[in-house]
Structure formats: C-alpha cells, structure tokens
Amino acid sequence: MTAQLIDGTAIAQKVRDEVKEKVAKRIAEGKSQPGLATVLVGDRIDSATYVNMKQKACAELGMASFHHPVPADVTQEDLEKLVRELNDDPKVNGILVQLPLPDHLDEERILRLINLEKDVDGFSPINLGRLAQKGREPLFVPCTPYGCIYLLKEAGVKIAGANAVVLGRSNIVGMPAALLLIKENATVTVVHSKTKDIPAVLREADIVIAAIGRTQMVRGDWLKPGVAVIDVGINGIPMLNEDGTPVISKKTGKPRQKLVGDVNFDEAKEVASFITPVPGGVGPMTIAMLMANTLRAAEIQDK
C-alpha cells in the first residue's frame, strides 16, 4: 500500500481563496477591512519568519496588518499595556502574540489579557474551556488543530466512531486536537511521555495526529494498516550526499538541513491510507485558519 498524500498546500489555498472572496465582499458592502495585529517579542529568527508569513497572507487576502516589534527585554507591564491598547483599537480585529515569549514574561497572563473576541489564536483559557465542554462552542479554535481536522475532512476520512490517537498534550496542538476529535465523535487517546508501550497504543489507531516534537519518532511498524496520519511535527535533520557526508550550502558554508515530521514518512506511507507530507501538510493550514479566524473576528465585532 502507498498512502494518498493529503496536500495541505492545495487545501490551504482553497481556504485562503474563500477568505479572500469574503473579505472583498464585505469591503464592497461598506464594512470594515479585517485587521490582524501581530506582536513579536525579541528577534528569534523562526518567530520573525512566522510573523512575516502572517503579514504576507494578510496582504494577499485584502486584510490590514499591524505589526508591533518589541525588544526582548520588554517588561511585563509594557507588554500588557500594548495588548490593552490593541484590545481598544477598533481597526484591530485579531491579536496574535507570537509564542514562545522570553522566560521573564508571564505568557499565561498575556494570553488571558487578550480580548476574547480578538483571540484569533484560540489560546484563551475561556476559548479552550468552551472547546472542552459539551454543548458549547469556542469563538475561535486554535489554528493548527483546526487545520488538522479540516485536512481529515477534506480527505474524506471518517472521524465519527474512529479510534484516534494524538501524540502530545500541548495547549497549542495536542489537547485542542483531542478535544476537536471528541467533538467529531471519535474515541480519543492522548499519548505523552508517561504513556506505556506507545507502539501498542498506536497500532489500534484509525487516525493519528502526531504533535510530540520528536524527529521521525513514529515508525511504520507502529501503525495499523489503513490509518490516516496527520504529521504536525517540524524538525530539521542534516541533508546528506550519497556517500553519507553532509551537504554544504554554497551560500553559507554550513551544512544544509531538510524538514521532516514526527513520523518516519518513508515507512509510514507504505502502511497508511492517507498521510500529510512535511513540509506541505499541516504548516500551510495553520496560516489559512488564522486568516479564517481573523475574518470571523471581524464578523463577530460587526454585531
């Protein structure tokens, strides 16, 4: 068996096209342009890259983007003041504080401070609490888990009644992904560092969402034939020449790296029925869902 690839790039583009059309329609109707404020603390290259991608997506979809770079040594008081100002700014529909924050800052306190109607990352304890409760819905679902479920549905994977395993229990991906699967009527197991015999647990799964942050941890013989695999992991490993030596970048003179997931793709694709590649799987969906959430925020604030 060779798994069918779930093309996150193509599916994300479909979401973005729908958002762009709706944004153009609301502006033509005389309504406000949706606006996303991004807050970047410090100069981490990966965080700056992510923020730049979000700003670029806003421009492509006709949304306003308000970027706020903040020095790494910003005080808790000053960062809280900025968030309050963005809460009060009517042009800002969504607020995204890029994580992680430096250790001296209280991340949880900052996230709690974001106005619930502007919490487009879906990280507010209230939004996550609503996600966990039967009969209640959050205003916003965290973007990456939201994208994972969307990919499964677009691929035609039956979620209701399935045995689903989520690897990882982070507040950003693992826990909300498990809660979303439960809302879709799957039977869910969350695997973590204290789980006994992880391969045995995975072999019972019809759906696997891997978000544990360990390079190519999930092997092909850990998987049940026909499983659907969503790989959230983004890990760098050295690129090698045929003789096993590192590939050296002509530009930087340093060893080149390639991105891989938490799943051993080459092994898993021979067992699974569906699988997301890395890159080109979940990654593009995260930004697409952020754009969808920002549009939703503008619609909520219209009322």
Buried (B, 14 or more C-beta within 10 A) or exposed (E): EEBBBBBBBEBBEEBBEBBBEBBEEBBEEEEBBBBBBBBBBBEBEEBBEBBEBBBEBBEEBBBBBBBBEBEEEBEEEEBBEBBEEBBEBEEBBBBBBBBEBBEEBEBEEBBBBBBBBBBBBBBBEEBBEBBBEEEEEBBBBBBBBBBBBBBBEBBEBBBEEBBBBBBBBBBBBBBBBBBBBBBBEBBBBBBEEEBEEBEEBBBEBBBBBBBBBBBBBBBBEBBBEEBBBBBBBBBEEEEEEEEEEEEEEEEEEEEBBEBBBBBBBEBBBBBBBBBBBBBBBBBBBBBBBBBBBBBBBBBBBEE
